[in-house]
Amino acid sequence: MTRKFDFLVIGSGIAGISFAIKASQYGKVAIISKSTLNDTNTSYAQGGIAAVTYEPDSFENHIQDTLIAGDGHCNEQAVRQVIEGAPAQIEELLNWGVDFDKTETGQFDLHKEGGHSDFRILHHKDNTGFEIQRSLIEKIRSIKNIEVFENYFAIEILTQHHLGDVVTQHTPDVECYGAYVLNQESNNIHTFLSKITMLATGGIGSVYSTTTNPNIATGDGIAMVHRARGTIQDMEFVQFHPTGLYNPGERPTFLITEAIRGYGAVLRCKDGKEFMQKYDERGSLAPRDIVARAIDNEMKQRGHQYVYLDVTHKNADETKEHFPNIYKKCLSLGIDIDRKS
């Protein structure tokens, strides 16, 4: 079967769906999801989104924090574009129905995370990604110009190669006409033709034995681009979230949001001693790459399988209020995060 659209979006997380919503103003859109719309990297995200929303915080402060955390690898023009455009994107999410937590005075209840010098993380409890995904799904269901295909697995991008031309890595201006897509229920391959094809297929977390990414994060889009002789860039930059719940055999590993460190949780070795000050003056709120390497180093030096993330010095009721899902998950495994033992 051949289907024709103006826009083909492969991937149904925040990137793919937000693009589809905007593109739907200009033509018919197909969204391909190899699982269900709820099963995305976005849904698993807990902490929140960084954006400058109040003074005395500023774009320049946020930009400098980002450049420092990037350790010389950032494209400053891209950093500025993203940060200066963030408030407008937050406003768009609000218009699409996303419910960020607010204080009693009606202002955003901002968290702080590693590498940030100010409180600028908008969140919904400790399941921000799930709330965003829920709102975006509800939004696209209301748009007639968007058609959703769940349990459809994109397997190959269509290029000049499929017209009989020889396409190599040196071919200039490789064009994309859509994709071959497997209907996983009928086991039939469909041809999706489109004027514009957007790949928003997520990362490669599942190639690692331990990951907080869902099992669907297998790098399909990257592989398709490679086979189509497209340009792939920055593959060496794989971000590892520093903290996940140690529960051998569980996959994916349950994420412990960085916001809990911004809230005041402290990393400790099994003997109860803090260790992050040895690696960075920002302690447990150092950027993710520094924290991840520090944890890895401590475990290797001591021969331990895990470290502790201690939040017992904080108010128990407040902890449960801010992180209800983490509290519930840990309690299901016999871990009370409010108690020292």
C-alpha positions in Angstrom: 0.0 0.0 0.0 1.2 3.5 -0.8 0.2 6.5 1.3 0.9 10.1 0.4 1.4 13.0 2.8 2.8 16.5 2.8 4.8 15.7 5.9 6.1 12.4 7.3 7.2 12.4 10.9 9.1 9.3 12.1 9.0 9.3 15.9 6.3 10.3 18.4 8.1 12.0 21.3 8.1 15.8 22.0 10.3 16.6 19.0 8.2 14.7 16.5 4.8 15.6 17.8 5.6 19.3 18.3 6.8 19.5 14.7 3.7 17.7 13.5 1.4 20.1 15.3 3.1 23.1 13.6 3.4 21.4 10.2 -0.3 20.5 10.2 -1.0 24.2 9.4 0.5 23.6 6.0 -0.6 20.2 4.9 -1.4 16.6 5.8 0.9 15.0 8.4 1.6 11.3 9.2 3.2 10.4 12.5 4.9 7.0 12.6 5.3 5.4 16.0 7.0 2.0 16.2 5.2 1.3 19.5 2.4 3.4 21.1 2.3 7.1 21.4 2.9 6.8 25.2 6.0 4.7 24.8 8.7 7.4 24.1 11.9 8.8 25.7 9.8 11.9 26.4 7.4 9.9 28.6 10.3 8.7 30.8 11.8 12.1 31.5 11.2 13.3 35.1 13.0 16.5 35.9 11.8 19.3 33.7 12.7 21.9 31.1 15.2 24.7 31.7 14.1 28.2 30.6 14.5 31.8 31.8 11.1 32.9 33.1 11.8 35.4 35.9 14.3 38.0 36.9 16.9 38.1 38.3 17.7 35.2 36.1 18.8 36.1 32.5 19.5 34.7 29.1 23.2 35.5 29.6 23.4 33.6 32.9 21.7 30.6 31.3 24.0 30.8 28.2 27.1 31.0 30.3 26.0 28.0 32.5 25.4 26.0 29.3 28.8 27.0 27.7 30.6 26.0 30.9 28.8 22.7 31.2 29.6 22.1 27.5 33.3 22.2 28.3 34.3 23.9 25.1 32.2 21.7 22.8 29.2 24.0 22.4 28.2 25.9 19.2 27.5 29.2 20.9 25.2 30.4 18.2 23.0 27.3 18.7 23.1 27.7 22.4 21.9 31.3 22.2 19.2 30.5 19.7 17.8 27.7 22.0 18.0 29.6 25.2 16.6 32.9 23.9 13.8 31.1 22.1 12.9 28.9 25.2 10.3 31.2 26.8 8.2 31.2 23.5 8.4 27.4 23.4 7.3 27.2 27.0 4.3 29.4 26.2 3.5 27.1 23.3 3.5 24.1 25.5 1.2 25.9 27.9 -1.1 26.7 25.1 -1.1 23.0 24.1 -2.3 22.1 27.6 0.9 21.2 29.5 0.5 21.7 33.3 3.7 22.9 34.9 3.6 23.1 38.7 3.1 26.6 40.2 3.4 28.2 43.6 0.5 29.5 45.7 1.1 32.9 44.1 0.7 31.6 40.6 4.4 31.7 39.6 6.2 28.6 38.2 7.6 26.4 41.0 11.1 26.3 39.6 13.7 23.6 40.4 17.5 23.7 40.2 19.6 21.1 38.4 23.3 20.3 37.9 25.3 23.0 36.1 22.7 25.7 36.6 23.4 28.8 38.7 19.8 29.6 39.3 16.3 28.0 39.7 15.0 27.7 36.2 13.6 24.2 35.8 9.9 24.0 35.0 8.4 20.7 36.0 5.3 18.7 36.8 6.0 16.8 40.0 8.6 14.2 39.1 6.9 13.1 35.8 7.3 16.1 33.6 7.9 14.1 30.4 4.8 12.0 30.9 2.7 15.2 31.4 4.1 16.8 28.3 3.5 13.6 26.3 0.0 13.3 27.6 -0.8 16.9 26.6 0.7 16.6 23.1 -1.1 13.3 22.4 -4.4 15.0 23.4 -3.5 17.9 21.1 -2.7 15.9 18.0 -5.9 13.8 18.4 -7.9 17.0 17.9 -6.2 18.0 14.7 -7.8 16.5 11.5 -4.8 17.1 9.4 -2.7 14.7 11.5 -2.9 10.9 11.0 -1.2 8.6 13.6 0.2 5.2 12.8 1.0 3.2 16.0 3.0 0.0 15.8 4.5 1.0 12.5 8.3 0.5 12.2 10.1 2.7 9.7 12.8 0.5 8.1 14.3 2.5 5.2 14.4 6.1 3.9 13.5 6.5 0.2 16.1 8.4 -1.9 17.3 8.6 -5.5 18.7 5.1 -4.9 15.1 3.8 -5.1 14.7 5.5 -8.5 17.7 3.5 -9.9 20.5 6.1 -9.2 23.7 5.1 -7.5 23.9 7.0 -4.2 27.2 7.1 -2.3 28.6 9.2 0.6 29.9 11.6 -2.0 26.6 12.1 -3.7 25.6 15.8 -3.4 22.1 16.7 -2.3 20.7 13.3 -1.4 16.9 13.7 -1.5 14.3 12.0 0.7 10.9 11.0 -0.7 9.5 9.2 2.3 10.1 5.8 3.8 9.3 2.1 3.7 7.4 1.3 6.9 6.5 -2.1 8.4 3.0 -2.5 9.9 3.9 -4.8 12.8 0.4 -6.0 13.2 -0.2 -7.2 9.6 3.5 -7.7 8.9 3.1 -5.8 5.6 5.4 -3.1 4.3 3.8 0.2 3.3 5.3 3.0 1.2 4.8 6.4 2.8 5.6 9.2 0.3 6.0 12.7 1.5 7.3 16.1 0.4 9.1 16.5 3.8 10.4 13.7 6.1 11.3 14.5 9.7 13.3 12.0 11.7 12.7 12.3 15.4 13.5 8.8 16.5 15.5 9.3 19.7 18.8 7.9 20.8 20.7 4.7 21.2 20.4 4.1 25.0 19.3 0.5 24.6 22.7 -0.6 23.1 24.0 -0.4 26.7 23.3 -3.0 29.3 22.2 -0.4 31.8 20.1 2.5 30.6 17.3 4.7 31.8 16.0 4.9 28.2 13.0 2.8 27.2 13.7 -0.4 25.2 12.6 1.4 22.0 15.7 3.6 22.1 17.6 1.6 19.5 18.9 4.2 17.1 16.7 3.2 14.2 16.7 6.7 12.7 20.5 7.0 12.9 20.9 3.7 11.2 18.4 4.6 8.4 20.3 7.8 7.7 23.6 5.9 7.6 22.2 3.4 5.1 20.8 6.2 3.0 24.3 7.8 2.9 23.2 10.8 4.9 25.5 12.8 7.1 25.7 11.8 10.8 27.4 14.1 13.3 28.5 14.1 16.9 27.9 10.4 17.5 30.6 10.5 20.2 28.4 12.6 22.5 26.3 10.1 24.4 24.8 11.5 27.6 24.5 9.2 30.6 22.2 10.3 33.3 24.2 10.0 36.6 21.5 8.6 38.9 19.2 5.6 38.4 17.7 3.2 40.9 20.0 0.2 41.6 17.7 -2.8 41.0 19.6 -5.6 39.2 17.5 -7.2 36.4 15.1 -4.2 35.9 15.2 -2.8 32.4 15.1 0.1 31.7 16.7 1.3 34.9 14.3 3.5 36.9 15.5 7.1 36.5 16.2 9.2 39.6 15.8 12.8 38.4 18.5 15.3 38.6 16.0 17.6 40.2 16.3 15.6 43.5 19.9 16.7 43.7 18.8 20.3 43.0 16.3 19.8 45.9 19.2 18.9 48.2 20.0 15.2 47.9 23.6 14.3 48.4 25.7 11.6 46.8 27.5 9.4 49.4 29.6 6.2 49.3 28.4 3.1 51.1 30.2 4.3 54.3 28.1 7.4 54.3 30.8 9.9 53.3 30.2 12.5 50.6 32.6 12.3 47.7 31.6 14.8 45.0 33.7 17.7 46.6 36.8 15.8 45.5 35.8 16.2 41.9 34.0 19.5 41.6 33.4 22.5 43.9 29.7 22.4 42.9 29.4 19.0 44.7 26.4 16.9 43.8 25.1 19.7 41.5 28.1 19.5 39.1 27.1 18.9 35.4 26.1 15.4 34.5 29.3 14.2 32.8 31.3 15.2 35.9 28.9 13.5 38.3 28.6 10.3 36.1 32.4 10.0 35.9 32.8 10.6 39.6 30.3 7.9 40.6 31.9 5.5 38.2 35.3 6.2 39.6 34.2 5.8 43.2 32.6 2.4 42.5 35.6 1.1 40.6 38.1 2.3 43.3 36.0 0.8 46.1 34.7 -2.3 44.3 31.1 -1.3 45.0 28.1 -1.8 42.7 26.3 1.4 43.7 26.5 4.6 45.7 23.8 6.3 47.8 21.7 9.4 47.0 20.8 10.7 50.5 17.7 12.9 50.9 16.9 11.9 54.6 17.9 15.4 55.9 15.1 17.0 54.0 11.5 17.4 55.2 9.7 14.1 54.5 6.4 15.6 53.5 8.0 18.0 51.2 10.0 15.2 49.5 6.9 13.1 49.0 5.1 16.2 47.5 7.8 17.0 45.0 8.8 13.4 44.1 5.7 11.2 44.5 6.7 8.7 41.8 10.2 8.2 43.0 8.9 7.7 46.6 6.3 5.2 45.4 8.8 3.3 43.2 11.4 3.0 46.0 8.9 2.0 48.6 7.7 -0.8 46.3 11.2 -2.2 46.6 11.3 -1.8 50.4 13.3 1.5 50.3 11.9 4.4 52.3 13.8 7.4 51.0 12.8 9.4 54.2 14.6 7.0 56.5 18.4 6.5 57.0 18.0 2.7 57.5 
